[in-house]
Amino acid sequence: MGKNTSKFLALGDSYTIGQSVEVNQRWPVQFLKELKSSTNAIDTLQIIAQTGWRVDQLKEAMNNSDLQPPYGLVSLLIGVNNQFQGQDAVGFRPEFIEILEKSLKLVENRTERLFVISIPDWGSSPYGASLNREKISKEIDDFNSVLKEESEKRGIRYFNITTISRRALTDNSLIASDRLHPSGKMYKLWVDKMIPVISKVNFD
């Protein structure tokens, strides 16, 4: 048994670090709290995420961290900044494949211990109101098709939370004070979708 087999490693960007919400409202923090009610196999959290990171920046941060697999559980939510900075889904695919396979090695290829989360539609936020929401949504959908296809091809769980993020069009309580990122309330909805599935994983 390695020292990190009881650790949940959350990889990502602003959505994983919980930009503009309190620490206890971050989705990985809410998630671990809920997971602990059904299993004591995963008891600590490590986050490698920063607002603004693209795939290549997350990969660099992983390379510079003293990661010691196997981890008990790993999540991956990345790609919004690739989209935001104008990359297309075709160019994004090989980068995503590389970081997905890198993440899979952190759980020693035990696919049930890695899960991928879709990119939220930031165009549905108040910030997106003055922009081309239709274009943003289409690009987010294209990126998420890559996430879904490449995850499912490898037997890795993929959670679509994008539909939840689009509820912000009519519910401002789902958005943080910065008018762009999710609120703790939205993150709770993500967790509610993921926990029933992840809590059934055999962590032995």
Protein Blocks (a to p, Z undefined) as FASTA:
>chain_A
ZZklmcccddddfklnopoiafklpmklmmmmmmmmmockbmbdcddddehiafklmmmm
mmmpccddddfbdcddehjlmmmnopafklmmmmmmmmmmmmmmmnoopaklpccddddd
fklpmklmmmcfklmmmmmmmmmmmmmmmmmmnopacddfklmmmmmmmomklpcfkoma
ccfklmmmmmmmmmmmmmmpcfZZ
